[in-house]
Amino acid sequence: MTKVAILGASGYGGSELIRLLRKHPQAELVGFSSRAYAGRPLSAAWPHIDLHTPFAEVEEAIAEAELVFMALPNGIAMELAPRLLAEGRRVIDLSGDFRLPSEVYSSWYGIEHKNPNFFERARYGLPELYRRDLPGADLVANPGCYVTAATLALAPLAALGWDEDVAVSAMSGVSGAGRDAGGTAFAEVNENLRPYKPAGAHRHTAEIERNLAQVRAQGRWPVTHGELRPRPLSFNPHLVPMTRGILVSAFVKPGRRLSAADLREAYGEFYQAEPFVRLTEELPQTKGVYGANTVWISPRYDERAGTIVVFAAIDNLVKGASGQAVQNMNVVYGFEESLGLDRHGLWP
Protein backbone atom coordinates (compact mmCIF):
# COMPACT_ATOMS: atom_id res chain seq x y z
CA MET A 1 0.00 0.00 0.00
CA THR A 2 1.21 3.48 -0.91
CA LYS A 3 0.61 6.04 1.84
CA VAL A 4 -1.02 9.09 0.26
CA ALA A 5 -1.72 12.65 1.42
CA ILE A 6 -3.94 15.20 -0.34
CA LEU A 7 -3.11 18.88 0.04
CA GLY A 8 -6.03 21.13 -0.80
CA ALA A 9 -8.56 18.46 0.04
CA SER A 10 -11.42 20.93 0.53
CA GLY A 11 -11.49 21.92 -3.15
CA TYR A 12 -13.30 20.13 -5.96
CA GLY A 13 -10.14 18.38 -7.13
CA GLY A 14 -9.40 17.27 -3.59
CA SER A 15 -12.90 15.89 -3.15
CA GLU A 16 -12.57 13.79 -6.31
CA LEU A 17 -9.17 12.52 -5.18
CA ILE A 18 -10.73 11.36 -1.91
CA ARG A 19 -13.55 9.63 -3.77
CA LEU A 20 -11.21 7.82 -6.16
CA LEU A 21 -8.42 6.92 -3.75
CA ARG A 22 -10.76 5.53 -1.08
CA LYS A 23 -11.52 2.63 -3.41
CA HIS A 24 -8.00 2.27 -4.81
CA PRO A 25 -6.59 -1.08 -3.64
CA GLN A 26 -2.99 0.20 -3.54
CA ALA A 27 -3.57 3.53 -1.78
CA GLU A 28 -3.87 4.30 1.92
CA LEU A 29 -5.12 7.80 2.69
CA VAL A 30 -3.09 9.14 5.62
CA GLY A 31 -3.61 12.90 5.58
CA PHE A 32 -5.66 15.82 4.25
CA SER A 33 -4.86 19.50 4.41
CA SER A 34 -7.02 22.60 4.02
CA ARG A 35 -6.24 26.18 4.91
CA ALA A 36 -9.92 26.96 5.50
CA TYR A 37 -10.91 23.78 7.38
CA ALA A 38 -7.80 22.79 9.38
CA GLY A 39 -8.78 21.00 12.59
CA ARG A 40 -12.32 20.31 11.41
CA PRO A 41 -13.69 16.96 10.16
CA LEU A 42 -13.91 16.19 6.46
CA SER A 43 -17.69 16.41 6.74
CA ALA A 44 -17.37 20.15 7.39
CA ALA A 45 -16.42 20.61 3.75
CA TRP A 46 -17.88 17.41 2.30
CA PRO A 47 -20.99 16.17 4.17
CA HIS A 48 -21.24 13.20 1.77
CA ILE A 49 -17.84 11.76 2.80
CA ASP A 50 -18.01 9.41 5.80
CA LEU A 51 -14.41 9.63 7.02
CA HIS A 52 -13.47 10.68 10.53
CA THR A 53 -9.94 11.84 9.66
CA PRO A 54 -9.85 15.62 10.19
CA PHE A 55 -8.34 18.24 7.94
CA ALA A 56 -4.88 19.14 9.20
CA GLU A 57 -2.10 21.63 8.66
CA VAL A 58 0.34 20.64 5.92
CA GLU A 59 3.05 19.24 8.20
CA GLU A 60 0.66 16.92 10.00
CA ALA A 61 -1.08 15.88 6.77
CA ILE A 62 2.14 14.77 5.07
CA ALA A 63 3.83 13.21 8.12
CA GLU A 64 3.35 9.60 6.98
CA ALA A 65 2.93 10.16 3.24
CA GLU A 66 5.07 8.61 0.52
CA LEU A 67 3.06 10.30 -2.25
CA VAL A 68 1.55 13.78 -2.02
CA PHE A 69 -1.20 14.99 -4.34
CA MET A 70 -1.18 18.77 -4.50
CA ALA A 71 -4.60 20.19 -5.40
CA LEU A 72 -3.64 23.76 -4.57
CA PRO A 73 -3.93 27.15 -6.27
CA ASN A 74 -1.23 28.11 -8.75
CA GLY A 75 1.91 29.47 -7.13
CA ILE A 76 1.97 27.29 -4.00
CA ALA A 77 3.32 23.97 -5.29
CA MET A 78 6.42 25.65 -6.76
CA GLU A 79 7.55 26.51 -3.21
CA LEU A 80 6.38 23.40 -1.35
CA ALA A 81 7.14 20.59 -3.83
CA PRO A 82 10.95 20.97 -3.77
CA ARG A 83 10.99 20.39 -0.02
CA LEU A 84 8.74 17.34 -0.30
CA LEU A 85 11.01 15.91 -2.99
CA ALA A 86 14.09 16.55 -0.84
CA GLU A 87 12.40 14.53 1.91
CA GLY A 88 12.11 11.59 -0.46
CA ARG A 89 8.40 11.88 -1.24
CA ARG A 90 6.79 11.76 -4.67
CA VAL A 91 4.57 14.62 -5.81
CA ILE A 92 1.71 14.79 -8.31
CA ASP A 93 0.78 18.43 -8.81
CA LEU A 94 -2.64 19.40 -10.18
CA SER A 95 -1.75 23.10 -10.56
CA GLY A 96 0.06 24.68 -13.48
CA ASP A 97 3.34 25.24 -11.61
CA PHE A 98 5.45 22.58 -13.37
CA ARG A 99 3.72 22.24 -16.74
CA LEU A 100 5.65 24.95 -18.57
CA PRO A 101 9.16 26.43 -18.64
CA SER A 102 9.43 29.19 -16.06
CA GLU A 103 9.55 32.07 -18.54
CA VAL A 104 6.48 30.73 -20.40
CA TYR A 105 4.70 30.05 -17.10
CA SER A 106 5.34 33.58 -15.84
CA SER A 107 4.09 35.19 -19.04
CA TRP A 108 0.78 33.28 -18.96
CA TYR A 109 0.14 32.98 -15.21
CA GLY A 110 1.48 36.36 -14.11
CA ILE A 111 3.52 34.72 -11.32
CA GLU A 112 7.29 34.71 -11.04
CA HIS A 113 8.44 31.11 -10.69
CA LYS A 114 10.31 30.60 -7.40
CA ASN A 115 11.99 27.31 -8.42
CA PRO A 116 12.41 27.36 -12.20
CA ASN A 117 14.94 24.50 -12.31
CA PHE A 118 12.31 22.01 -11.19
CA PHE A 119 10.56 22.15 -14.55
CA GLU A 120 13.38 19.99 -15.93
CA ARG A 121 12.74 17.43 -13.20
CA ALA A 122 8.98 17.22 -13.75
CA ARG A 123 7.32 14.75 -16.09
CA TYR A 124 4.16 15.72 -17.94
CA GLY A 125 1.22 13.62 -16.82
CA LEU A 126 -0.84 12.89 -19.93
CA PRO A 127 -0.35 9.09 -20.11
CA GLU A 128 -1.92 8.63 -23.54
CA LEU A 129 1.07 10.55 -24.97
CA TYR A 130 3.78 10.65 -22.28
CA ARG A 131 3.34 7.19 -20.74
CA ARG A 132 6.93 6.14 -21.49
CA ASP A 133 8.22 9.21 -19.65
CA LEU A 134 6.35 8.54 -16.39
CA PRO A 135 7.44 5.28 -14.68
CA GLY A 136 9.40 6.03 -11.53
CA ALA A 137 8.94 9.81 -11.79
CA ASP A 138 9.05 11.71 -8.50
CA LEU A 139 7.41 14.93 -9.79
CA VAL A 140 4.44 14.79 -12.17
CA ALA A 141 2.77 17.86 -13.66
CA ASN A 142 -0.88 16.99 -14.16
CA PRO A 143 -2.29 18.68 -17.32
CA GLY A 144 -5.00 21.31 -17.43
CA CYS A 145 -8.58 20.20 -18.09
CA TYR A 146 -9.11 22.06 -21.37
CA VAL A 147 -5.63 20.95 -22.38
CA THR A 148 -6.40 17.27 -21.87
CA ALA A 149 -9.51 17.33 -24.05
CA ALA A 150 -8.02 19.52 -26.79
CA THR A 151 -4.67 17.72 -26.93
CA LEU A 152 -6.19 14.26 -27.15
CA ALA A 153 -8.66 15.47 -29.78
CA LEU A 154 -5.86 16.83 -31.98
CA ALA A 155 -2.78 14.67 -31.30
CA PRO A 156 -3.37 12.12 -34.11
CA LEU A 157 -3.59 14.96 -36.62
CA ALA A 158 -0.42 16.60 -35.28
CA ALA A 159 1.48 13.32 -35.56
CA LEU A 160 0.57 13.12 -39.27
CA GLY A 161 1.13 16.81 -39.98
CA TRP A 162 -2.56 17.33 -40.75
CA ASP A 163 -2.93 20.31 -38.40
CA GLU A 164 -1.75 23.29 -40.42
CA ASP A 165 -4.56 25.59 -39.28
CA VAL A 166 -6.31 24.88 -35.95
CA ALA A 167 -9.10 26.58 -34.00
CA VAL A 168 -10.58 25.16 -30.80
CA SER A 169 -13.90 26.09 -29.22
CA ALA A 170 -14.49 24.61 -25.76
CA MET A 171 -17.28 24.68 -23.21
CA SER A 172 -16.87 23.89 -19.52
CA GLY A 173 -19.04 23.51 -16.46
CA VAL A 174 -18.45 26.01 -13.66
CA SER A 175 -16.56 23.59 -11.38
CA GLY A 176 -13.57 24.12 -13.65
CA ALA A 177 -13.13 27.56 -12.10
CA GLY A 178 -12.68 26.08 -8.62
CA ARG A 179 -14.71 26.17 -5.45
CA ASP A 180 -13.67 29.68 -4.43
CA ALA A 181 -13.82 31.32 -7.87
CA GLY A 182 -15.75 34.54 -8.27
CA GLY A 183 -18.35 35.04 -10.97
CA THR A 184 -19.84 31.56 -10.60
CA ALA A 185 -22.78 32.37 -8.33
CA PHE A 186 -26.04 30.76 -9.39
CA ALA A 187 -27.57 34.04 -10.50
CA GLU A 188 -24.54 34.71 -12.73
CA VAL A 189 -24.35 31.37 -14.50
CA ASN A 190 -27.93 30.08 -14.55
CA GLU A 191 -29.58 30.46 -17.98
CA ASN A 192 -26.39 32.11 -19.20
CA LEU A 193 -23.63 31.21 -21.65
CA ARG A 194 -20.54 33.34 -22.09
CA PRO A 195 -17.02 33.25 -23.51
CA TYR A 196 -14.26 32.97 -20.94
CA LYS A 197 -10.83 34.44 -21.70
CA PRO A 198 -11.09 33.94 -25.49
CA ALA A 199 -8.91 35.04 -28.41
CA GLY A 200 -5.55 33.95 -27.03
CA ALA A 201 -6.13 35.09 -23.44
CA HIS A 202 -6.59 31.72 -21.68
CA ARG A 203 -3.47 30.34 -20.00
CA HIS A 204 -4.13 26.80 -21.26
CA THR A 205 -3.41 27.95 -24.81
CA ALA A 206 0.36 27.68 -24.35
CA GLU A 207 0.07 24.19 -22.91
CA ILE A 208 -2.04 22.92 -25.83
CA GLU A 209 0.37 24.46 -28.34
CA ARG A 210 3.33 22.88 -26.56
CA ASN A 211 1.80 19.39 -26.54
CA LEU A 212 0.88 19.48 -30.21
CA ALA A 213 4.33 20.82 -31.10
CA GLN A 214 5.98 17.91 -29.30
CA VAL A 215 3.79 15.33 -31.04
CA ARG A 216 4.41 17.05 -34.38
CA ALA A 217 8.19 16.96 -33.83
CA GLN A 218 8.60 13.66 -31.95
CA GLY A 219 5.74 11.46 -33.14
CA ARG A 220 3.49 9.09 -31.24
CA TRP A 221 5.43 9.00 -27.95
CA PRO A 222 6.88 12.42 -27.10
CA VAL A 223 8.84 13.13 -23.93
CA THR A 224 8.33 16.05 -21.58
CA HIS A 225 11.52 17.87 -22.47
CA GLY A 226 11.88 16.87 -26.11
CA GLU A 227 12.02 18.84 -29.33
CA LEU A 228 9.53 21.66 -29.89
CA ARG A 229 8.24 23.44 -32.97
CA PRO A 230 5.48 25.68 -31.61
CA ARG A 231 2.63 26.78 -33.83
CA PRO A 232 -0.07 29.20 -32.64
CA LEU A 233 -3.70 28.08 -32.54
CA SER A 234 -6.93 29.87 -31.74
CA PHE A 235 -8.44 28.73 -28.43
CA ASN A 236 -11.81 30.07 -27.28
CA PRO A 237 -13.37 28.63 -24.10
CA HIS A 238 -16.91 29.25 -22.83
CA LEU A 239 -18.58 28.89 -19.45
CA VAL A 240 -21.85 26.94 -19.52
CA PRO A 241 -24.52 26.61 -16.80
CA MET A 242 -23.74 23.09 -15.59
CA THR A 243 -21.57 21.76 -12.79
CA ARG A 244 -19.01 19.63 -14.60
CA GLY A 245 -17.92 18.44 -18.01
CA ILE A 246 -15.98 19.81 -20.98
CA LEU A 247 -16.94 19.59 -24.63
CA VAL A 248 -14.31 20.55 -27.21
CA SER A 249 -14.99 21.25 -30.88
CA ALA A 250 -11.73 21.51 -32.85
CA PHE A 251 -11.64 22.77 -36.43
CA VAL A 252 -8.64 21.86 -38.57
CA LYS A 253 -7.60 22.63 -42.13
CA PRO A 254 -5.49 19.58 -43.03
CA GLY A 255 -3.80 20.96 -46.11
CA ARG A 256 -4.87 17.95 -48.18
CA ARG A 257 -8.01 16.15 -49.26
CA LEU A 258 -9.16 13.44 -46.89
CA SER A 259 -12.07 11.11 -46.29
CA ALA A 260 -13.93 9.93 -43.22
CA ALA A 261 -12.18 6.58 -43.66
CA ASP A 262 -8.78 8.30 -43.49
CA LEU A 263 -9.72 9.83 -40.14
CA ARG A 264 -11.06 6.58 -38.71
CA GLU A 265 -7.84 4.83 -39.65
CA ALA A 266 -5.61 7.59 -38.25
CA TYR A 267 -7.41 7.80 -34.90
CA GLY A 268 -7.87 4.05 -34.58
CA GLU A 269 -4.18 3.39 -35.11
CA PHE A 270 -3.08 6.20 -32.78
CA TYR A 271 -5.31 5.22 -29.88
CA GLN A 272 -5.49 1.45 -30.25
CA ALA A 273 -5.62 -0.29 -26.86
CA GLU A 274 -5.86 2.97 -24.90
CA PRO A 275 -8.11 2.12 -21.93
CA PHE A 276 -9.51 5.61 -21.42
CA VAL A 277 -10.01 6.74 -25.02
CA ARG A 278 -13.36 5.99 -26.59
CA LEU A 279 -13.52 6.53 -30.36
CA THR A 280 -17.03 6.45 -31.71
CA GLU A 281 -19.33 7.56 -34.48
CA GLU A 282 -21.69 8.80 -31.78
CA LEU A 283 -21.31 12.48 -30.98
CA PRO A 284 -19.70 13.00 -27.56
CA GLN A 285 -21.86 14.16 -24.66
CA THR A 286 -20.70 15.29 -21.23
CA LYS A 287 -23.15 12.97 -19.47
CA GLY A 288 -21.42 10.08 -21.17
CA VAL A 289 -18.20 10.79 -19.26
CA TYR A 290 -19.64 12.17 -16.00
CA GLY A 291 -17.60 10.63 -13.17
CA ALA A 292 -15.40 8.63 -15.56
CA ASN A 293 -11.74 8.95 -16.51
CA THR A 294 -12.60 8.55 -20.19
CA VAL A 295 -12.23 10.94 -23.11
CA TRP A 296 -14.87 10.41 -25.77
CA ILE A 297 -13.61 11.45 -29.23
CA SER A 298 -15.42 11.64 -32.56
CA PRO A 299 -13.51 12.96 -35.62
CA ARG A 300 -15.55 14.07 -38.63
CA TYR A 301 -14.62 15.33 -42.10
CA ASP A 302 -16.61 18.16 -43.64
CA GLU A 303 -15.83 17.39 -47.27
CA ARG A 304 -17.67 20.42 -48.62
CA ALA A 305 -15.57 22.82 -46.54
CA GLY A 306 -12.40 20.71 -46.56
CA THR A 307 -12.34 20.87 -42.75
CA ILE A 308 -11.75 18.25 -40.07
CA VAL A 309 -14.04 18.69 -37.07
CA VAL A 310 -13.12 16.76 -33.92
CA PHE A 311 -15.45 16.57 -30.93
CA ALA A 312 -14.17 15.47 -27.51
CA ALA A 313 -15.78 15.26 -24.08
CA ILE A 314 -14.28 14.73 -20.63
CA ASP A 315 -15.28 15.21 -17.02
CA ASN A 316 -13.11 18.19 -16.06
CA LEU A 317 -12.82 16.96 -12.46
CA VAL A 318 -11.83 13.39 -13.40
CA LYS A 319 -9.91 12.96 -16.65
CA GLY A 320 -9.34 16.71 -16.54
CA ALA A 321 -7.88 16.66 -13.02
CA SER A 322 -8.11 14.06 -10.23
CA GLY A 323 -8.78 10.92 -12.25
CA GLN A 324 -5.83 11.66 -14.48
CA ALA A 325 -3.72 12.24 -11.35
CA VAL A 326 -4.64 8.76 -10.12
CA GLN A 327 -3.92 7.35 -13.59
CA ASN A 328 -0.49 8.98 -13.35
CA MET A 329 0.05 7.42 -9.92
CA ASN A 330 -0.69 4.03 -11.42
CA VAL A 331 1.85 4.51 -14.21
CA VAL A 332 4.52 5.95 -11.88
CA TYR A 333 4.27 2.99 -9.50
CA GLY A 334 3.78 0.32 -12.15
CA PHE A 335 0.22 -0.51 -11.10
CA GLU A 336 -2.40 -1.57 -13.63
CA GLU A 337 -3.26 1.75 -15.28
CA SER A 338 -7.03 1.68 -14.79
CA LEU A 339 -6.82 0.68 -11.11
CA GLY A 340 -9.39 2.59 -9.04
CA LEU A 341 -10.82 4.40 -12.07
CA ASP A 342 -14.13 4.19 -13.92
CA ARG A 343 -14.35 3.97 -17.72
CA HIS A 344 -18.10 4.47 -17.96
CA GLY A 345 -19.95 7.68 -17.13
CA LEU A 346 -23.00 8.07 -14.91
CA TRP A 347 -26.26 8.50 -16.80
CA PRO A 348 -28.48 10.45 -16.33
VENVENZI-V26854 format. One record per residue. N is the residue number from 1. RES is the residue in one small letter. SS is DSSP state (h for helix, s for strand, l for the rest). OMEGA is omega in degrees with one decimal (* if undefined). Layout:
n: {N | N}
res: {RES | RES}
ss: {SS | SS}
omega: {OMEGA | OMEGA}
This chain:
n: {1 | 2 | 3 | 4 | 5 | 6 | 7 | 8 | 9 | 10 | 11 | 12 | 13 | 14 | 15 | 16 | 17 | 18 | 19 | 20 | 21 | 22 | 23 | 24 | 25 | 26 | 27 | 28 | 29 | 30 | 31 | 32 | 33 | 34 | 35 | 36 | 37 | 38 | 39 | 40 | 41 | 42 | 43 | 44 | 45 | 46 | 47 | 48 | 49 | 50 | 51 | 52 | 53 | 54 | 55 | 56 | 57 | 58 | 59 | 60 | 61 | 62 | 63 | 64 | 65 | 66 | 67 | 68 | 69 | 70 | 71 | 72 | 73 | 74 | 75 | 76 | 77 | 78 | 79 | 80 | 81 | 82 | 83 | 84 | 85 | 86 | 87 | 88 | 89 | 90 | 91 | 92 | 93 | 94 | 95 | 96 | 97 | 98 | 99 | 100 | 101 | 102 | 103 | 104 | 105 | 106 | 107 | 108 | 109 | 110 | 111 | 112 | 113 | 114 | 115 | 116 | 117 | 118 | 119 | 120 | 121 | 122 | 123 | 124 | 125 | 126 | 127 | 128 | 129 | 130 | 131 | 132 | 133 | 134 | 135 | 136 | 137 | 138 | 139 | 140 | 141 | 142 | 143 | 144 | 145 | 146 | 147 | 148 | 149 | 150 | 151 | 152 | 153 | 154 | 155 | 156 | 157 | 158 | 159 | 160 | 161 | 162 | 163 | 164 | 165 | 166 | 167 | 168 | 169 | 170 | 171 | 172 | 173 | 174 | 175 | 176 | 177 | 178 | 179 | 180 | 181 | 182 | 183 | 184 | 185 | 186 | 187 | 188 | 189 | 190 | 191 | 192 | 193 | 194 | 195 | 196 | 197 | 198 | 199 | 200 | 201 | 202 | 203 | 204 | 205 | 206 | 207 | 208 | 209 | 210 | 211 | 212 | 213 | 214 | 215 | 216 | 217 | 218 | 219 | 220 | 221 | 222 | 223 | 224 | 225 | 226 | 227 | 228 | 229 | 230 | 231 | 232 | 233 | 234 | 235 | 236 | 237 | 238 | 239 | 240 | 241 | 242 | 243 | 244 | 245 | 246 | 247 | 248 | 249 | 250 | 251 | 252 | 253 | 254 | 255 | 256 | 257 | 258 | 259 | 260 | 261 | 262 | 263 | 264 | 265 | 266 | 267 | 268 | 269 | 270 | 271 | 272 | 273 | 274 | 275 | 276 | 277 | 278 | 279 | 280 | 281 | 282 | 283 | 284 | 285 | 286 | 287 | 288 | 289 | 290 | 291 | 292 | 293 | 294 | 295 | 296 | 297 | 298 | 299 | 300 | 301 | 302 | 303 | 304 | 305 | 306 | 307 | 308 | 309 | 310 | 311 | 312 | 313 | 314 | 315 | 316 | 317 | 318 | 319 | 320 | 321 | 322 | 323 | 324 | 325 | 326 | 327 | 328 | 329 | 330 | 331 | 332 | 333 | 334 | 335 | 336 | 337 | 338 | 339 | 340 | 341 | 342 | 343 | 344 | 345 | 346 | 347 | 348}
res: {m | t | k | v | a | i | l | g | a | s | g | y | g | g | s | e | l | i | r | l | l | r | k | h | p | q | a | e | l | v | g | f | s | s | r | a | y | a | g | r | p | l | s | a | a | w | p | h | i | d | l | h | t | p | f | a | e | v | e | e | a | i | a | e | a | e | l | v | f | m | a | l | p | n | g | i | a | m | e | l | a | p | r | l | l | a | e | g | r | r | v | i | d | l | s | g | d | f | r | l | p | s | e | v | y | s | s | w | y | g | i | e | h | k | n | p | n | f | f | e | r | a | r | y | g | l | p | e | l | y | r | r | d | l | p | g | a | d | l | v | a | n | p | g | c | y | v | t | a | a | t | l | a | l | a | p | l | a | a | l | g | w | d | e | d | v | a | v | s | a | m | s | g | v | s | g | a | g | r | d | a | g | g | t | a | f | a | e | v | n | e | n | l | r | p | y | k | p | a | g | a | h | r | h | t | a | e | i | e | r | n | l | a | q | v | r | a | q | g | r | w | p | v | t | h | g | e | l | r | p | r | p | l | s | f | n | p | h | l | v | p | m | t | r | g | i | l | v | s | a | f | v | k | p | g | r | r | l | s | a | a | d | l | r | e | a | y | g | e | f | y | q | a | e | p | f | v | r | l | t | e | e | l | p | q | t | k | g | v | y | g | a | n | t | v | w | i | s | p | r | y | d | e | r | a | g | t | i | v | v | f | a | a | i | d | n | l | v | k | g | a | s | g | q | a | v | q | n | m | n | v | v | y | g | f | e | e | s | l | g | l | d | r | h | g | l | w | p}
ss: {l | s | s | s | s | s | s | l | l | l | l | h | h | h | h | h | h | h | h | h | h | h | l | l | l | l | s | s | s | s | s | s | s | l | l | l | l | l | l | l | s | h | h | h | l | l | l | l | l | l | l | l | l | s | l | s | l | h | h | h | h | h | l | l | l | l | s | s | s | s | l | l | l | l | l | l | h | h | h | h | h | h | h | h | h | h | l | l | l | s | s | s | s | l | l | l | l | l | l | l | l | h | h | h | h | h | h | h | h | l | l | l | l | l | l | h | h | h | h | l | l | l | s | s | l | l | h | h | h | h | h | h | h | l | l | l | l | l | s | s | s | l | l | l | h | h | h | h | h | h | h | h | h | h | h | h | h | h | h | h | l | l | l | l | s | s | s | s | s | s | s | s | l | h | h | h | h | l | l | l | l | l | l | l | l | h | h | h | h | l | l | l | s | s | s | s | l | l | l | l | l | l | l | h | h | h | h | h | h | h | h | h | h | h | h | h | h | h | l | l | l | l | l | l | l | l | l | l | l | l | l | l | l | s | s | s | s | s | s | s | l | l | l | l | l | s | s | s | s | s | s | s | s | l | l | l | l | l | l | h | h | h | h | h | h | h | h | h | h | h | l | l | l | l | l | l | s | s | s | l | l | l | l | l | l | h | h | h | h | l | l | l | l | l | s | s | s | s | s | s | s | s | l | l | l | l | s | s | s | s | s | s | s | s | l | l | l | h | h | h | h | h | h | h | h | h | h | h | h | h | h | h | h | l | l | l | l | l | l | l | l | l | l | l | l | l | l | l}
omega: {176.9 | -179.9 | -168.7 | 171.3 | 178.3 | 175.5 | -172.7 | -173.2 | 178.2 | 175.0 | -178.0 | 177.8 | 177.9 | 178.2 | 179.2 | 176.0 | 177.2 | -178.7 | -175.9 | -175.2 | 176.4 | -178.7 | -179.0 | -173.8 | -179.7 | -178.0 | 173.0 | -179.7 | -174.8 | -179.9 | 179.9 | 175.8 | 174.1 | 177.5 | -174.8 | -171.5 | -177.4 | -179.7 | -179.5 | -179.4 | 178.8 | -178.5 | 178.0 | 177.1 | -174.5 | -177.8 | -177.0 | -176.9 | -176.9 | 174.4 | -175.2 | 177.9 | -178.1 | 166.6 | -177.5 | 168.5 | -173.6 | -174.8 | 178.8 | -177.4 | -174.9 | -170.1 | -176.9 | -167.2 | 169.3 | -179.9 | -179.7 | 169.7 | -179.3 | 178.6 | -170.4 | 177.2 | 177.2 | 177.2 | -178.2 | -176.9 | -177.5 | 178.8 | -174.9 | -174.6 | 179.9 | 178.4 | 179.1 | 178.5 | 179.0 | 177.4 | 176.7 | 178.7 | 170.2 | -177.3 | 167.9 | -172.1 | -179.5 | 177.6 | -179.7 | -166.3 | -177.1 | -178.5 | -170.7 | 171.7 | -170.2 | -178.6 | 177.1 | 177.9 | -176.8 | -177.8 | -178.4 | -175.8 | 179.7 | -179.0 | 174.6 | -177.5 | -175.8 | -178.7 | -173.1 | -177.7 | -175.9 | 173.0 | -179.2 | 179.4 | -174.8 | 171.6 | -174.2 | -167.7 | 170.9 | -168.5 | -178.7 | 176.9 | -170.5 | -175.3 | -176.0 | -178.7 | -167.2 | -175.0 | 178.3 | -178.7 | 176.8 | 176.1 | -178.5 | 176.1 | -179.5 | -175.7 | 172.2 | -175.8 | 176.1 | -177.1 | -178.9 | -177.8 | -176.6 | -178.8 | -178.1 | 176.0 | -169.5 | -173.3 | 179.3 | 179.2 | 178.1 | -178.5 | -179.3 | -177.5 | -178.8 | -174.3 | -176.7 | -176.8 | -170.7 | 170.4 | -177.5 | 170.8 | -175.9 | 178.3 | -176.2 | 169.7 | -169.9 | 178.3 | 177.8 | -179.9 | 179.8 | -174.0 | -175.7 | -175.2 | 174.6 | 177.2 | -179.8 | 175.2 | -175.8 | -177.4 | 179.9 | -172.6 | -177.5 | -179.7 | -176.9 | 177.6 | -176.1 | 172.9 | -177.3 | -178.9 | -178.4 | 170.7 | 175.5 | -177.1 | -175.2 | -174.2 | 178.5 | -179.1 | -177.4 | -178.6 | 176.7 | -179.5 | -179.5 | 180.0 | -178.4 | 177.3 | 179.7 | 177.4 | -179.7 | -176.2 | -170.6 | 179.3 | -169.3 | -175.0 | 178.1 | 173.3 | -171.8 | -172.4 | -179.7 | -175.2 | -178.9 | 170.0 | -173.0 | 176.0 | -177.5 | 171.8 | 178.5 | -178.1 | -174.4 | 179.5 | 179.0 | 175.3 | -177.4 | -174.0 | 171.7 | -172.9 | -172.9 | -179.2 | 174.4 | 172.6 | 179.6 | 169.7 | -177.7 | -177.1 | -170.9 | 169.4 | -171.1 | -179.1 | 179.1 | 177.5 | -178.8 | 172.9 | 176.4 | 178.7 | 176.6 | -179.7 | 178.7 | -179.6 | -177.9 | -178.3 | 179.2 | 178.9 | -176.8 | -172.5 | -179.3 | 177.3 | 175.4 | -172.2 | -174.4 | 175.0 | 176.8 | 176.0 | -173.7 | 172.2 | 178.2 | 178.0 | -178.2 | 176.4 | -177.3 | 177.0 | 179.6 | -179.0 | -177.9 | 178.8 | -176.3 | 178.5 | -174.1 | 166.1 | -178.0 | -173.2 | 176.7 | 176.5 | 178.5 | 175.3 | 176.4 | -173.3 | -177.9 | -178.1 | -177.5 | -173.5 | 169.8 | 175.2 | -179.1 | 176.9 | 178.0 | 178.7 | 171.7 | 164.9 | -174.7 | 179.7 | -178.0 | 177.9 | 178.5 | -178.7 | -167.2 | 177.3 | 177.7 | 176.9 | 177.0 | 174.6 | 177.4 | 175.9 | -179.0 | -179.7 | -179.7 | -175.5 | -179.7 | 174.3 | 172.5 | -164.4 | -177.4 | -176.8 | 177.0 | -174.4 | 178.5 | 177.5 | -175.2 | -179.4 | 177.6 | -178.1 | 4.5 | *}
